[in-house]
Amino acid sequence: VLTHNVWDDVNFSADERTTAETLIAAQPLAPSAASEQSVAAAARLWDEHYTVNPRNYHDRRYLQNEFPQLARLLTEGDGGPLLLEIGCGTGNTLLPLLQANPLARGLACDLSP
């Protein structure tokens, strides 16, 4: 339905792109032991993160204003739309959209436990 995303209005110059690519290429990979520890402790670490940072996760109620196509989708037609959110985190994007239209259905997934 949407033909754009948040980054569509961002234009990088050739110098900015080169700088970003250089910075990314210079980042060392984490040792495999550190990666395995992070994966093993992921659930506990995410729980700690959400507990310590609750103010970072507000519902995103602005989306219907930011994307008028979405507002029309939620109010027009018979039945409700099926909304897919990949990388939903705590659901702060999808849940307000579902509350705005009780007929809408949602499917959300996230890799974090």
C-alpha positions in Angstrom: 0.0 0.0 0.0 2.7 2.4 1.0 5.1 3.3 -1.8 7.8 5.0 0.4 9.4 4.7 3.8 11.0 7.1 6.2 14.4 7.1 4.4 13.0 8.0 1.0 13.6 11.7 1.6 17.2 11.2 2.6 19.8 11.9 -0.1 23.4 11.2 0.6 26.2 12.8 -1.3 28.9 10.7 -2.8 31.3 11.9 -0.1 28.8 11.0 2.7 28.2 7.6 1.2 32.0 6.9 0.9 32.5 8.1 4.5 29.7 5.8 5.8 31.0 2.8 3.9 34.5 3.4 5.2 33.3 3.6 8.8 31.3 0.4 8.4 34.1 -1.5 6.7 36.5 -0.5 9.6 34.3 -2.1 12.3 35.8 -5.3 13.5 33.6 -8.4 13.8 32.8 -9.6 17.3 34.6 -12.7 18.4 32.4 -15.8 18.0 32.5 -16.4 21.8 31.0 -12.9 22.4 28.4 -13.5 19.8 27.4 -16.9 21.4 27.2 -15.2 24.8 24.9 -12.5 23.5 22.6 -15.0 21.8 22.5 -17.2 25.0 21.7 -14.2 27.2 19.4 -12.4 24.7 16.1 -12.9 26.6 17.6 -11.7 29.9 19.3 -8.7 28.2 16.2 -7.6 26.4 14.1 -7.8 29.6 16.8 -5.7 31.4 16.8 -3.2 28.5 13.0 -2.7 28.5 13.0 -2.5 32.3 15.7 0.2 32.4 14.4 2.2 29.4 10.6 2.2 29.6 10.3 5.8 28.3 11.9 4.9 25.0 8.9 2.8 24.0 5.9 5.1 23.4 3.1 4.1 21.1 3.6 5.6 17.7 0.2 7.3 17.3 1.5 9.7 14.7 1.6 7.2 11.8 -1.9 7.9 10.5 -1.0 11.6 10.3 2.5 11.0 8.8 1.2 8.5 6.1 -2.3 9.6 4.9 -2.5 6.5 2.7 -2.5 4.4 5.9 -5.2 6.5 7.5 -7.4 6.0 4.4 -6.7 2.3 4.4 -7.8 2.0 8.0 -11.1 3.9 7.4 -12.2 2.8 3.9 -13.6 -0.3 2.5 -15.4 -3.3 3.9 -13.8 -5.3 6.6 -10.4 -4.4 7.9 -6.9 -4.5 6.4 -4.3 -7.1 7.4 -1.2 -5.2 8.6 2.2 -6.8 8.7 5.0 -5.5 10.8 8.4 -7.0 10.7 10.7 -6.0 13.5 7.8 -5.0 15.8 9.7 -4.9 19.1 7.1 -4.3 21.8 4.3 -3.6 19.2 4.3 0.2 19.7 3.6 0.7 16.0 1.1 -1.9 15.2 -1.0 -1.8 18.4 -2.2 1.9 18.0 -3.1 1.1 14.3 -5.2 -1.9 15.5 -6.8 0.2 18.2 -7.7 2.8 15.5 -9.6 0.2 13.5 -11.2 -2.7 15.4 -11.8 -4.5 12.1 -8.1 -4.5 11.2 -6.0 -7.6 11.8 -2.3 -7.6 12.5 0.6 -10.0 12.1 3.9 -8.9 13.8 7.2 -10.6 14.4 10.5 -9.8 15.9 13.7 -11.7 16.4 14.3 -10.5 19.9 12.9 -12.9 22.5 
